[in-house]
Amino acid sequence: MTGWRPVLARAVHLHHDRVRDTDLLLLPERVVVLQGSAGDVLKLCDGVREVPDIVAELGRRHPGAPVADEVPAFLGRLRREGWLR
């Protein structure tokens, strides 16, 4: 995934729901409730950072967490769904 600079697809928006205190992905005719730190991962998907940069930043924020394996897999799933480009 080196070289890929993930960013939300044009029709996808990240939103924090204050009532539920959770992050949401707003898609056309659909809302996806994000679990755990998924919103924190997606906030780093700005089209500037490459996947290794995102992994490194999350590794600094969460030492000992398995971000090197989990984050690229998570981003790959969202890319296949068409939510990231």
Secondary structure as the mmCIF struct_conf table of DSSP 4:
data_model
#
loop_
_struct_conf.conf_type_id
_struct_conf.id
_struct_conf.beg_label_comp_id
_struct_conf.beg_label_asym_id
_struct_conf.beg_label_seq_id
_struct_conf.end_label_comp_id
_struct_conf.end_label_asym_id
_struct_conf.end_label_seq_id
TURN_TY1_P TURN_TY1_P1 THR A 2 GLY A 3
STRN STRN1 VAL A 7 LEU A 8
TURN_TY1_P TURN_TY1_P2 ARG A 10 ALA A 11
STRN STRN2 HIS A 13 ASP A 17
TURN_TY1_P TURN_TY1_P3 ARG A 18 ASP A 21
STRN STRN3 THR A 22 LEU A 27
TURN_TY1_P TURN_TY1_P4 PRO A 28 GLU A 29
STRN STRN4 ARG A 30 VAL A 33
HELX_LH_PP_P HELX_LH_PP_P1 LEU A 34 GLN A 35
TURN_TY1_P TURN_TY1_P5 GLY A 36 SER A 37
HELX_RH_AL_P HELX_RH_AL_P1 ALA A 38 LYS A 43
TURN_TY1_P TURN_TY1_P6 LEU A 44 LEU A 44
STRN STRN5 ASP A 46 ASP A 46
BEND BEND1 GLY A 47 ARG A 49
HELX_RH_AL_P HELX_RH_AL_P2 VAL A 51 ARG A 61
BEND BEND2 HIS A 62 HIS A 62
TURN_TY1_P TURN_TY1_P7 PRO A 63 GLY A 64
BEND BEND3 ALA A 65 ALA A 65
HELX_RH_AL_P HELX_RH_AL_P3 VAL A 67 GLU A 81
TURN_TY1_P TURN_TY1_P8 GLY A 82 GLY A 82
BEND BEND4 TRP A 83 TRP A 83
STRN STRN6 LEU A 84 LEU A 84
#
